[in-house]
Every structure is written in C-alpha cells, then in structure tokens.
C-alpha cells in the first residue's frame, strides 16, 4: 500500500471530486432552492433569464473559490496541529 503522499502524487486522492453524503437538512434546502428557481424562471423574460443564468454561474464560481480556500485553510491547520502534536514531550 502506498503512503498518503504517494497516493496524492499519483493523483489517487482528489478531495474536490470526492463524493460527500448530503445531510437531510441540505437536501431539503436544495429542494427549496430548486422550487424557487423554477418558479422565478417561469416569470422572467428571456433577457432576465439570461441575467439570472449569469448570476448563478458567478455564484457557483464564487462557491468553488470559497470551498478551495476553506480546504487550504483546513489542510494547513491540520498540518500545524500534527506538527505540534509531534513536538510534544509526552
């Protein structure tokens, strides 16, 4: 079995593509978002639909950036915790 670093090197670990189980609360919220989006779409002109589509694209891009930044922060924090734990005299 390869080490975690070897697995990362060979591309066998890719956190941003890993499946995460969705909570009941998140599923419910996604349903509300979908329902409201569909209701809104049905009332818009073509120009307004285009603007909404651009808005949702930008929002999705921002969410991706935020998720990446949170991952980097959490990874660094985990590494600092591990380093501190290794340096303790127990």
N, CA, C and O atoms as CSV, one atom per row, in Angstrom:
chain,resi,resn,atom,element,x,y,z
A,1,UNK,N,N,0.838,-1.184,0.000
A,1,UNK,CA,C,0.000,0.000,0.000
A,1,UNK,C,C,0.882,1.246,0.000
A,1,UNK,O,O,1.836,1.338,0.772
A,2,UNK,N,N,0.559,2.206,-0.871
A,2,UNK,CA,C,1.313,3.449,-0.948
A,2,UNK,C,C,0.994,4.345,0.235
A,2,UNK,O,O,-0.076,4.255,0.836
A,3,UNK,N,N,1.948,5.214,0.558
A,3,UNK,CA,C,1.698,6.198,1.608
A,3,UNK,C,C,0.715,7.241,1.086
A,3,UNK,O,O,0.460,7.320,-0.115
A,4,UNK,N,N,0.175,8.028,1.983
A,4,UNK,CA,C,-0.777,9.077,1.594
A,4,UNK,C,C,-0.122,10.061,0.633
A,4,UNK,O,O,-0.773,10.552,-0.289
A,5,UNK,N,N,1.157,10.352,0.838
A,5,UNK,CA,C,1.862,11.275,-0.062
A,5,UNK,C,C,2.028,10.669,-1.455
A,5,UNK,O,O,1.904,11.372,-2.457
A,6,UNK,N,N,2.306,9.369,-1.518
A,6,UNK,CA,C,2.401,8.704,-2.816
A,6,UNK,C,C,1.043,8.680,-3.514
A,6,UNK,O,O,0.959,8.901,-4.722
A,7,UNK,N,N,-0.003,8.414,-2.765
A,7,UNK,CA,C,-1.346,8.417,-3.341
A,7,UNK,C,C,-1.688,9.801,-3.900
A,7,UNK,O,O,-2.277,9.915,-4.975
A,8,UNK,N,N,-1.316,10.843,-3.168
A,8,UNK,CA,C,-1.539,12.208,-3.628
A,8,UNK,C,C,-0.719,12.476,-4.891
A,8,UNK,O,O,-1.230,13.057,-5.848
A,9,UNK,N,N,0.539,12.059,-4.900
A,9,UNK,CA,C,1.424,12.260,-6.047
A,9,UNK,C,C,0.864,11.598,-7.306
A,9,UNK,O,O,0.888,12.190,-8.385
A,10,UNK,N,N,0.366,10.382,-7.168
A,10,UNK,CA,C,-0.143,9.650,-8.326
A,10,UNK,C,C,-1.558,10.051,-8.733
A,10,UNK,O,O,-2.129,9.487,-9.667
A,11,UNK,N,N,-2.112,11.022,-8.031
A,11,UNK,CA,C,-3.438,11.519,-8.398
A,11,UNK,C,C,-4.580,10.640,-7.934
A,11,UNK,O,O,-5.707,10.772,-8.413
A,12,UNK,N,N,-4.294,9.744,-7.001
A,12,UNK,CA,C,-5.338,8.855,-6.493
A,12,UNK,C,C,-6.199,9.520,-5.425
A,12,UNK,O,O,-7.248,8.998,-5.049
A,13,UNK,N,N,-5.752,10.664,-4.945
A,13,UNK,CA,C,-6.516,11.421,-3.957
A,13,UNK,C,C,-6.843,12.772,-4.576
A,13,UNK,O,O,-5.950,13.533,-4.948
A,14,UNK,N,N,-8.109,13.050,-4.679
A,14,UNK,CA,C,-8.565,14.326,-5.244
A,14,UNK,C,C,-9.772,14.792,-4.443
A,14,UNK,O,O,-10.909,14.492,-4.808
A,15,UNK,N,N,-9.537,15.529,-3.344
A,15,UNK,CA,C,-10.625,15.878,-2.428
A,15,UNK,C,C,-11.784,16.637,-3.063
A,15,UNK,O,O,-12.930,16.471,-2.643
A,16,UNK,N,N,-11.510,17.461,-4.059
A,16,UNK,CA,C,-12.599,18.253,-4.640
A,16,UNK,C,C,-13.530,17.434,-5.522
A,16,UNK,O,O,-14.567,17.942,-5.947
A,17,UNK,N,N,-13.192,16.187,-5.807
A,17,UNK,CA,C,-14.081,15.348,-6.607
A,17,UNK,C,C,-14.668,14.198,-5.799
A,17,UNK,O,O,-15.453,13.406,-6.320
A,18,UNK,N,N,-14.290,14.105,-4.526
A,18,UNK,CA,C,-14.801,13.039,-3.677
A,18,UNK,C,C,-16.274,13.273,-3.377
A,18,UNK,O,O,-16.714,14.411,-3.208
A,19,UNK,N,N,-17.018,12.197,-3.316
A,19,UNK,CA,C,-18.443,12.264,-3.010
A,19,UNK,C,C,-18.617,12.490,-1.525
A,19,UNK,O,O,-17.943,11.867,-0.705
A,20,UNK,N,N,-19.528,13.386,-1.185
A,20,UNK,CA,C,-19.867,13.638,0.209
A,20,UNK,C,C,-21.349,13.384,0.393
A,20,UNK,O,O,-22.174,13.827,-0.406
A,21,UNK,N,N,-21.675,12.667,1.453
A,21,UNK,CA,C,-23.083,12.395,1.731
A,21,UNK,C,C,-23.777,13.692,2.116
A,21,UNK,O,O,-23.279,14.445,2.953
A,22,UNK,N,N,-24.918,13.948,1.509
A,22,UNK,CA,C,-25.671,15.159,1.781
A,22,UNK,C,C,-26.591,14.922,2.968
A,22,UNK,O,O,-27.256,13.890,3.053
A,23,UNK,N,N,-26.623,15.875,3.873
A,23,UNK,CA,C,-27.479,15.760,5.049
A,23,UNK,C,C,-28.937,15.980,4.663
A,23,UNK,O,O,-29.237,16.518,3.597
A,24,UNK,N,N,-29.822,15.562,5.530
A,24,UNK,CA,C,-31.255,15.753,5.309
A,24,UNK,C,C,-31.570,17.243,5.186
A,24,UNK,O,O,-32.363,17.654,4.339
A,25,UNK,N,N,-30.941,18.037,6.037
A,25,UNK,CA,C,-31.146,19.484,6.025
A,25,UNK,C,C,-30.704,20.101,4.687
A,25,UNK,O,O,-31.398,20.949,4.126
A,26,UNK,N,N,-29.548,19.665,4.190
A,26,UNK,CA,C,-29.051,20.186,2.912
A,26,UNK,C,C,-29.954,19.766,1.753
A,26,UNK,O,O,-30.212,20.561,0.849
A,27,UNK,N,N,-30.434,18.523,1.776
A,27,UNK,CA,C,-31.338,18.050,0.720
A,27,UNK,C,C,-32.618,18.880,0.693
A,27,UNK,O,O,-33.121,19.235,-0.373
A,28,UNK,N,N,-33.133,19.181,1.878
A,28,UNK,CA,C,-34.351,19.976,1.974
A,28,UNK,C,C,-34.108,21.380,1.413
A,28,UNK,O,O,-34.933,21.906,0.666
A,29,UNK,N,N,-32.990,21.971,1.770
A,29,UNK,CA,C,-32.660,23.309,1.288
A,29,UNK,C,C,-32.462,23.315,-0.227
A,29,UNK,O,O,-32.897,24.248,-0.902
A,30,UNK,N,N,-31.805,22.276,-0.772
A,30,UNK,CA,C,-31.635,22.195,-2.223
A,30,UNK,C,C,-32.981,22.091,-2.931
A,30,UNK,O,O,-33.158,22.640,-4.019
A,31,UNK,N,N,-33.924,21.390,-2.319
A,31,UNK,CA,C,-35.269,21.292,-2.880
A,31,UNK,C,C,-35.959,22.647,-2.916
A,31,UNK,O,O,-36.589,23.005,-3.911
A,32,UNK,N,N,-35.835,23.404,-1.820
A,32,UNK,CA,C,-36.412,24.752,-1.781
A,32,UNK,C,C,-35.793,25.651,-2.842
A,32,UNK,O,O,-36.493,26.379,-3.545
A,33,UNK,N,N,-34.476,25.590,-2.946
A,33,UNK,CA,C,-33.779,26.411,-3.938
A,33,UNK,C,C,-34.264,26.067,-5.338
A,33,UNK,O,O,-34.543,26.959,-6.139
A,34,UNK,N,N,-34.362,24.784,-5.629
A,34,UNK,CA,C,-34.816,24.343,-6.945
A,34,UNK,C,C,-36.245,24.800,-7.228
A,34,UNK,O,O,-36.546,25.282,-8.320
A,35,UNK,N,N,-37.115,24.647,-6.245
A,35,UNK,CA,C,-38.513,25.069,-6.419
A,35,UNK,C,C,-38.612,26.575,-6.678
A,35,UNK,O,O,-39.322,27.013,-7.583
A,36,UNK,N,N,-37.899,27.350,-5.881
A,36,UNK,CA,C,-37.942,28.815,-6.042
A,36,UNK,C,C,-37.312,29.246,-7.369
A,36,UNK,O,O,-37.791,30.172,-8.023
A,37,UNK,N,N,-36.247,28.570,-7.749
A,37,UNK,CA,C,-35.585,28.882,-9.020
A,37,UNK,C,C,-36.555,28.625,-10.178
A,37,UNK,O,O,-36.704,29.458,-11.072
A,38,UNK,N,N,-37.201,27.478,-10.150
A,38,UNK,CA,C,-38.156,27.137,-11.214
A,38,UNK,C,C,-39.321,28.129,-11.250
A,38,UNK,O,O,-39.751,28.547,-12.325
A,39,UNK,N,N,-39.827,28.502,-10.075
A,39,UNK,CA,C,-40.932,29.482,-10.009
A,39,UNK,C,C,-40.489,30.820,-10.586
A,39,UNK,O,O,-41.218,31.454,-11.348
A,40,UNK,N,N,-39.290,31.237,-10.215
A,40,UNK,CA,C,-38.765,32.509,-10.717
A,40,UNK,C,C,-38.545,32.446,-12.228
A,40,UNK,O,O,-38.912,33.376,-12.946
A,41,UNK,N,N,-37.959,31.377,-12.703
A,41,UNK,CA,C,-37.692,31.207,-14.142
A,41,UNK,C,C,-38.964,31.355,-14.968
A,41,UNK,O,O,-38.946,31.949,-16.046
A,42,UNK,N,N,-40.055,30.819,-14.466
A,42,UNK,CA,C,-41.302,30.831,-15.239
A,42,UNK,C,C,-41.902,32.232,-15.365
A,42,UNK,O,O,-42.787,32.450,-16.193
A,43,UNK,N,N,-41.434,33.180,-14.558
A,43,UNK,CA,C,-41.979,34.539,-14.600
A,43,UNK,C,C,-41.090,35.525,-15.344
A,43,UNK,O,O,-41.473,36.679,-15.535
A,44,UNK,N,N,-39.912,35.087,-15.766
A,44,UNK,CA,C,-38.929,36.010,-16.344
A,44,UNK,C,C,-38.997,36.090,-17.862
A,44,UNK,O,O,-39.422,35.153,-18.539
A,45,UNK,N,N,-38.566,37.237,-18.374
A,45,UNK,CA,C,-38.385,37.389,-19.810
A,45,UNK,C,C,-37.088,36.675,-20.199
A,45,UNK,O,O,-36.316,36.262,-19.334
A,46,UNK,N,N,-36.859,36.533,-21.493
A,46,UNK,CA,C,-35.624,35.888,-21.947
A,46,UNK,C,C,-34.384,36.646,-21.477
A,46,UNK,O,O,-33.394,36.035,-21.075
A,47,UNK,N,N,-34.440,37.968,-21.527
A,47,UNK,CA,C,-33.307,38.806,-21.073
A,47,UNK,C,C,-33.061,38.595,-19.583
A,47,UNK,O,O,-31.913,38.477,-19.156
A,48,UNK,N,N,-34.118,38.547,-18.798
A,48,UNK,CA,C,-33.990,38.327,-17.362
A,48,UNK,C,C,-33.483,36.915,-17.053
A,48,UNK,O,O,-32.713,36.718,-16.113
A,49,UNK,N,N,-33.919,35.943,-17.845
A,49,UNK,CA,C,-33.429,34.572,-17.671
A,49,UNK,C,C,-31.929,34.510,-17.929
A,49,UNK,O,O,-31.200,33.802,-17.234
A,50,UNK,N,N,-31.473,35.255,-18.929
A,50,UNK,CA,C,-30.049,35.321,-19.245
A,50,UNK,C,C,-29.265,35.914,-18.071
A,50,UNK,O,O,-28.204,35.411,-17.701
A,51,UNK,N,N,-29.809,36.995,-17.493
A,51,UNK,CA,C,-29.150,37.631,-16.348
A,51,UNK,C,C,-29.125,36.686,-15.144
A,51,UNK,O,O,-28.122,36.617,-14.433
A,52,UNK,N,N,-30.215,35.964,-14.913
A,52,UNK,CA,C,-30.255,35.015,-13.804
A,52,UNK,C,C,-29.231,33.904,-14.014
A,52,UNK,O,O,-28.567,33.477,-13.070
A,53,UNK,N,N,-29.109,33.447,-15.239
A,53,UNK,CA,C,-28.128,32.399,-15.558
A,53,UNK,C,C,-26.703,32.891,-15.290
A,53,UNK,O,O,-25.890,32.153,-14.734
A,54,UNK,N,N,-26.400,34.116,-15.677
A,54,UNK,CA,C,-25.076,34.694,-15.403
A,54,UNK,C,C,-24.845,34.815,-13.898
A,54,UNK,O,O,-23.753,34.543,-13.401
A,55,UNK,N,N,-25.898,35.231,-13.177
A,55,UNK,CA,C,-25.806,35.340,-11.726
A,55,UNK,C,C,-25.491,33.981,-11.103
A,55,UNK,O,O,-24.595,33.878,-10.265
A,56,UNK,N,N,-26.221,32.939,-11.507
A,56,UNK,CA,C,-26.000,31.615,-10.926
A,56,UNK,C,C,-24.621,31.067,-11.288
A,56,UNK,O,O,-23.997,30.383,-10.476
A,57,UNK,N,N,-24.138,31.361,-12.503
A,57,UNK,CA,C,-22.793,30.942,-12.892
A,57,UNK,C,C,-21.734,31.611,-12.003
A,57,UNK,O,O,-20.804,30.959,-11.530
A,58,UNK,N,N,-21.893,32.921,-11.787
A,58,UNK,CA,C,-20.942,33.652,-10.935
A,58,UNK,C,C,-21.013,33.142,-9.493
A,58,UNK,O,O,-19.988,33.001,-8.826
A,59,UNK,N,N,-22.218,32.871,-9.028
A,59,UNK,CA,C,-22.381,32.372,-7.664
A,59,UNK,C,C,-21.705,31.009,-7.511
A,59,UNK,O,O,-21.051,30.755,-6.499
A,60,UNK,N,N,-21.855,30.144,-8.490
A,60,UNK,CA,C,-21.227,28.819,-8.452
A,60,UNK,C,C,-19.704,28.948,-8.465
A,60,UNK,O,O,-19.012,28.219,-7.755
A,61,UNK,N,N,-19.185,29.869,-9.267
A,61,UNK,CA,C,-17.737,30.090,-9.320
A,61,UNK,C,C,-17.224,30.586,-7.967
A,61,UNK,O,O,-16.178,30.140,-7.495
A,62,UNK,N,N,-17.961,31.504,-7.350
A,62,UNK,CA,C,-17.583,32.008,-6.036
A,62,UNK,C,C,-17.618,30.888,-4.992
A,62,UNK,O,O,-16.733,30.803,-4.142
A,63,UNK,N,N,-18.625,30.045,-5.057
A,63,UNK,CA,C,-18.720,28.917,-4.125
A,63,UNK,C,C,-17.517,27.988,-4.289
A,63,UNK,O,O,-16.984,27.493,-3.296
A,64,UNK,N,N,-17.082,27.744,-5.527
A,64,UNK,CA,C,-15.903,26.913,-5.778
A,64,UNK,C,C,-14.653,27.537,-5.166
A,64,UNK,O,O,-13.845,26.843,-4.548
A,65,UNK,N,N,-14.495,28.845,-5.340
A,65,UNK,CA,C,-13.344,29.547,-4.776
A,65,UNK,C,C,-13.365,29.448,-3.255
A,65,UNK,O,O,-12.345,29.157,-2.630
A,66,UNK,N,N,-14.529,29.691,-2.665
A,66,UNK,CA,C,-14.650,29.608,-1.209
A,66,UNK,C,C,-14.335,28.209,-0.695
A,66,UNK,O,O,-13.644,28.055,0.313
A,67,UNK,N,N,-14.835,27.201,-1.380
A,67,UNK,CA,C,-14.579,25.822,-0.965
A,67,UNK,C,C,-13.088,25.507,-1.037
A,67,UNK,O,O,-12.550,24.843,-0.151
A,68,UNK,N,N,-12.422,25.977,-2.085
A,68,UNK,CA,C,-10.978,25.770,-2.221
A,68,UNK,C,C,-10.224,26.451,-1.084
A,68,UNK,O,O,-9.315,25.862,-0.499
A,69,UNK,N,N,-10.598,27.688,-0.772
A,69,UNK,CA,C,-9.927,28.429,0.287
A,69,UNK,C,C,-10.130,27.765,1.653
A,69,UNK,O,O,-9.208,27.711,2.466
A,70,UNK,N,N,-11.332,27.265,1.894
A,70,UNK,CA,C,-11.598,26.560,3.149
A,70,UNK,C,C,-10.762,25.286,3.222
A,70,UNK,O,O,-10.220,24.960,4.278
A,71,UNK,N,N,-10.654,24.568,2.116
A,71,UNK,CA,C,-9.846,23.351,2.083
A,71,UNK,C,C,-8.392,23.662,2.408
A,71,UNK,O,O,-7.777,22.976,3.224
A,72,UNK,N,N,-7.841,24.687,1.777
A,72,UNK,CA,C,-6.441,25.056,2.012
A,72,UNK,C,C,-6.233,25.442,3.475
A,72,UNK,O,O,-5.272,25.005,4.108
A,73,UNK,N,N,-7.143,26.265,4.009
A,73,UNK,CA,C,-7.037,26.667,5.410
A,73,UNK,C,C,-7.076,25.450,6.332
A,73,UNK,O,O,-6.245,25.320,7.230
A,74,UNK,N,N,-8.042,24.559,6.108
A,74,UNK,CA,C,-8.201,23.386,6.963
A,74,UNK,C,C,-6.997,22.458,6.850
A,74,UNK,O,O,-6.574,21.876,7.849
A,75,UNK,N,N,-6.444,22.313,5.657
A,75,UNK,CA,C,-5.266,21.465,5.465
A,75,UNK,C,C,-4.083,22.030,6.239
A,75,UNK,O,O,-3.371,21.294,6.922
A,76,UNK,N,N,-3.877,23.338,6.130
A,76,UNK,CA,C,-2.775,23.980,6.860
A,76,UNK,C,C,-2.972,23.856,8.366
A,76,UNK,O,O,-2.021,23.587,9.099
A,77,UNK,N,N,-4.197,24.052,8.824
A,77,UNK,CA,C,-4.491,23.926,10.245
A,77,UNK,C,C,-4.209,22.501,10.715
A,77,UNK,O,O,-3.594,22.305,11.763
A,78,UNK,N,N,-4.646,21.524,9.959
A,78,UNK,CA,C,-4.382,20.128,10.308
A,78,UNK,C,C,-2.896,19.826,10.361
A,78,UNK,O,O,-2.437,19.105,11.246
A,79,UNK,N,N,-2.140,20.378,9.412
A,79,UNK,CA,C,-0.692,20.166,9.404
A,79,UNK,C,C,-0.049,20.810,10.634
A,79,UNK,O,O,0.845,20.226,11.247
A,80,UNK,N,N,-0.505,22.012,10.995
A,80,UNK,CA,C,0.049,22.674,12.181
A,80,UNK,C,C,-0.271,21.882,13.448
A,80,UNK,O,O,0.565,21.774,14.345
A,81,UNK,N,N,-1.478,21.332,13.518
A,81,UNK,CA,C,-1.849,20.510,14.673
A,81,UNK,C,C,-0.956,19.271,14.741
A,81,UNK,O,O,-0.466,18.912,15.812
A,82,UNK,N,N,-0.749,18.621,13.596
A,82,UNK,CA,C,0.089,17.418,13.562
A,82,UNK,C,C,1.524,17.749,13.976
A,82,UNK,O,O,2.139,16.995,14.730
A,83,UNK,N,N,2.051,18.851,13.497
A,83,UNK,CA,C,3.412,19.259,13.848
A,83,UNK,C,C,3.517,19.509,15.349
A,83,UNK,O,O,4.468,19.074,15.999
A,84,UNK,N,N,2.537,20.207,15.879
A,84,UNK,CA,C,2.546,20.485,17.322
A,84,UNK,C,C,2.462,19.196,18.123
A,84,UNK,O,O,3.171,19.041,19.118
A,85,UNK,N,N,1.607,18.269,17.706
A,85,UNK,CA,C,1.474,17.003,18.415
A,85,UNK,C,C,2.776,16.210,18.380
A,85,UNK,O,O,3.138,15.569,19.366
A,86,UNK,N,N,3.478,16.249,17.253
A,86,UNK,CA,C,4.736,15.522,17.130
A,86,UNK,C,C,5.845,16.134,17.977
A,86,UNK,O,O,6.803,15.454,18.345
A,87,UNK,N,N,5.710,17.421,18.284
A,87,UNK,CA,C,6.770,18.104,19.040
A,87,UNK,C,C,6.527,18.056,20.551
A,87,UNK,O,O,7.370,18.522,21.319
A,88,UNK,N,N,5.399,17.504,20.991
A,88,UNK,CA,C,5.118,17.420,22.425
A,88,UNK,C,C,6.001,16.367,23.087
A,88,UNK,O,O,6.264,15.307,22.518
A,89,UNK,N,N,6.442,16.676,24.276
A,89,UNK,CA,C,7.188,15.692,25.063
A,89,UNK,C,C,6.221,14.995,25.992
A,89,UNK,O,O,5.898,15.493,27.070
A,90,UNK,N,N,5.766,13.843,25.560
A,90,UNK,CA,C,4.785,13.096,26.358
A,90,UNK,C,C,5.447,11.903,26.982
A,90,UNK,O,O,4.796,11.138,27.695
